[in-house]
Amino acid sequence: MSKFDKESLQNLQDLCKIKLNEKEIGKFAEDLKKIIDYVEQLNEVDTKNIETCNYILMDFQKNVFREDEVKNTLDKNRFLENAPDQIASMIKVPQILSKK
């Protein structure tokens, strides 16, 4: 069983730059103690003959991108018909950067 007390929690609050009230401290300490106890329980499992694994599911190693296909694009004028505002055959958007 791990030693996790209010002093450890205070140190954790300082490191994480969070402030907990007394009610939150009790609940937080209890939850963290359970997590630490569970991790310690996992550390008891013998993993000497187990290979490391980068992916849990082999399907994640597949390329999920589709093949590139050449398709017809919209005509520029037809595309600009949908634009709320235009300037010099381009879509005009609100300014987002200030001039300093």
N, C-alpha and C positions, 0 to 999 in steps of 0.2 A: 504494500500500500504506500502511496506517495505522500510526502509531506506538502500539503498545500494549505496555507493558512492566510489570515488577513494581511500579514506582512508581505507574503508573496503576491497577493492580489493588489496591494498598494503599489508594489514595484511594477506590476503589469499595467496598472492604470497610468503610472508615470511614463512608462515606455510607449504606450499606445496613445497617450495624451487624451485620455477620456476621464470623465468624472462620473462616479456612480453614487447614488444616495444609499442610505443604510439598507433599505428594502432590496434594492438592486444588488448590493454587495453580497447579501446572504444568498440570493438566488444564483448570481453569477458564480460565486465560489463553489456552491453545490454542483452546478452544471459542469464547471471546469474539473472538479474533483472526479466526477463520473467519467469524463472524457480521458483524463490522465490514467485513471484506474483501468479503463478499457484498453488503452494503448499498452500499458504495462502487461496486461493479460495477453495481448497479441505478441509481445516480446518473448513470451514463454514458449511459443510455437517453434519447433525445430525446422529451420529452413536451410540447413546445410547442403542438402542435395537438390535444392530447387533452383532452376535457372531463372535469371532475371528476365523481365518481360517489359518491353517498351510499349506495347499495345495490348489492351485487354481483349479487344475484338479485332480479329484479322481483317474484317471488312473495312476498317478505317484506313488500311494501307492501300486500298484501291484508289485509282484515279476517278474522281467523281465528276470530272468535267466532261462536257459533251464535245463532240468533234466540231470543229469550225465548219460552218456552211456559208457559202456566198448566197445572199438573198437580195432581193430588190429593196432599195431604201426609198423613203418618202422624198418626193420632189421638194426642193428647198422652199419654193413659194408656198406649197401646200402645208409644209411644216410650219412656216412662219404665220400662216393664217390662224393657228391656235395660240400664238403668243399674245399675251395681253398688251405688251408694248414692245416696239422695235426701234432700232436706230441703225442705219446703214446696213440693212439686211442681216442684222443680228438681233438676238433677243436682249432687250434692255431689262436689267435687274436692279433692285435697290442697292445703293452703295453700302458696303459693310465695313470698309476700312476708312479710318479718318485721315485727313491730310494734316500731319503735324510737322 
